[in-house]
Amino acid sequence: MTLAQIEVGLTPAWYLVLAAMIFAIGAVGLLIRRNPLVMFMCVELMLNAVTLTFVSFSRALDDVGGQVFVFFVLVVAAAEVVVGLALVVAIMRRRQGADADDLSLMRG
């Protein structure tokens, strides 16, 4: 079987359903979990679901614009990981077992 024969059954709808499921998992994890590190990973999961949607539409419409936008989203996500993960690790080192409710008390 060639790649063209395998790709016949995969329409953009399949990718959109997969992206919706990944986004839903990330959203539920963000709302339920209180650990900042897990919340951070759920936000990244939601970003990846959105990029999958952009790539799916870009492929369906034969337009490179969606893939270029995905490139910029991944660059911003990488910068967010660097800064956000450093903050989360610093907070977790200072306060063992800190959750999202404790982080709002740390102002000032």
Secondary structure, DSSP 4 states (H G I P E B T S, - for coil): --HHHHHTT--HHHHHHHHHHHHHHHHHHHHH---HHHHHHHHHHHHHHHHHHHHHHHHHHT-SHHHHHHHHHHHHHHHHHHHHHHHHHHHHHHSTT--HHHHHTT--
